Amino acid sequence: MVTKKPRLRKIKRFLSVLLLLVMFLGALLLTPTFAHITSENSSVQSLPDAQNLYEQGRKFYEIEQYAQAAKIWEQAISAFKGNGDELRQAIALGNLSLAYQQLGQWSEAETAIAQSLNLLQTTQNIDTKNSSQILAQVLDIKGRLQLAQSKAEDALDTWRVSLDIYTKISDERAVLQNRINQAQALQALGFYRQAEKTLRQTTQILQSQPNSPVKVAALHSLGNVVQVTGDLETSRQILQQSLEIASSLPDQEAIADILLSLGNTARVQQDTQTAIKYYQQTIKTATSPTTRIQAQANQLRLLLKTEQLSAFQTLSSQIKTQLNDLPLSRTAISARINFAQSLMQFRKKTAADTPSWLDIAQLLATAIEQAKSLQDRRTESYAIGVLGQVYEQTQQWSDAQNLTQQALLIAQDIDAKDIGYQWQWQLGRLLKTKGDIKGAVAAYTEAVNNLQALRSDLVAVNSAVKFSFREEVEPVYRQLVDLLLQSQVNSELSFENIEKASNTIELLQIAELENFFRNNCLNVQVSNPKKDPTAAIIYPFILPDRLEVIIKLPQQRWLHYTTPVVEKELETTLAQLQENLPKPHTLRQVQSLSQKVYKWIIQPAEAALAETKTPTLVFVLDGWLRNIPMAALYDGKQYLVEKYNIALTPSLQLIEPKPMEKELKAIAAGLSEASSGFSALPNVKLELEEIRSQVPSSILLNQEFTSKTLQNRINSLSFPIVHLATHGQFSSKAEETFIVAWNERIYVKKLSELVRTLEHKQTRSDLPVS
């Protein structure tokens, strides 16, 4: 609870109206593409002084004294111009643009690169191959500038032109570097899979070549993109290979960049101590202040997460003193916003009075001005939206709403749905606080629509890197359902709201599964599927203060009711029921707990179900309810399965409905003996034999049940059903989710591959795995 509301209007003079969703994985991997001067470059012999000036500037650039390099190159350009050497003047202008880019002087960088290209178009009497190579190098520099200014699509187009030139003149090294650059642009545009494909092809070519900076850059970039697409162990291995090569060259800044990426990978793997170690190594190794502060900002978040609050305060003081010394760039602005967000979290976590909200707001106001000076509208939108969060925290609702709407307008103008949904969600929260439920529902609905439009991107990107599904996606759906099902003041809840709530629940179920599998491989058909007209579809949905139940009865009738049970009580009851269900001696306790859950979910609908003579109940379950067999719910006399046919589905929109096979066949596999540290399961052999008596089945029992034999059986025969009777572990992390085979574990990723093999072999796609 905020007791004081510091007025933040002082900073509004800085505002007239991204941090990218993914924290930068390392410093930009574009190595400087110098346009080179050789004696063959021009038929005009330049004065030695001009050439010496050029070389001096290059040496200053290489030791990162960019301002001095720019000053010397300006003198060289004047000398080349006075000497009539337009070609060398163009080369020096291209490299001057590089220096300006490092200094964050974007307007000067644009002017220099434009003058360079203009001179190259008018220069006559030069060797065709040399002139083509110089033109391509200057275009590379232009692409670098465009990417730094968030014009990734323009950068990609520019680099494709220079790639054509390099290909024509057979400059293989330049072709490879160009492909690495293109992959950076593809990542900035969100085309992670395409970037990964490009980089894998590039690294394959480089494997047989000697160690070089290009090889380091290719592997580093590949390690980063594989990290984003979720294969964290492979990412770590590739980054380690890149680090070994960089260390052999040696290249101090490249080493620091790779250490930063290794720290980020460890962070995503929740290996916090290793991540902090890598960040500390980065800080010691980096020669670039931007790379150093990225590592510090990321380490700061981990210190807060692990509640090392004293270390947090010490490091935050160091960061604060360094921020103003950073050269202007998107990465530097991102670090500033990242730092501001960490300070916000620190204040919320500790209820501390320092840093002040005004100090945090000032950091963001500076970030906004810097983003505007770069004409980086994504970063500007993100900084404004985060500033809106500061006003939200200090309960200055109107100011928070104005800032959020500004951020949203920019995001919509540049079609940035990935950040736009956040501001729509934020706007929904603010409108709800002000009592505008209708406006809040509209804002939340647009946020969900944007998330649906982003579905393929969300599953392509590792959520722990881009954003946390549990913290930044799931709540949008849940809070919308909450709003839709709130009782109306003067009227009953509309059927339109009930239907919209059930549809939102369906969309959340799909999003959860796709996020879990990290793959959009679920054949999702977001439409109105054909359903059994006699079945009732039941959606029990857990909210913090209540359990909402929506039932779609036959004849398209809707039923909705609320059970006032808090989430903690519900979860405790369900956990106790789950624990006691397998224990025969706890029958009375099981029946008591099961009857309690029955009263919450089914009892209010008993009359409606009887009236419609519903034979089948189809459950779309939420949260802890998924751990309980609905068939075991007890009304005091009978179990639910004694009264109804029971069916479960993760979502009615998940898989395209198709007719059942006329003749079903199954693979039935299981363990009746102890294996891999798990105890023996009773009745498994009987269970498999019962299945075979009803459905033609291929049985794999105990020693026969291995990943390899299951794979072989799937490959050799056509089975639409796989039934597994075994132990398993199910986690919120796919890498910790597995089923137990004989002396091995089949992890969910491998199991998913087996199911996809079945999909390819069958004409139908609704393949049950029971």
Disulfide bonds with the S-S distance in Angstrom:
none
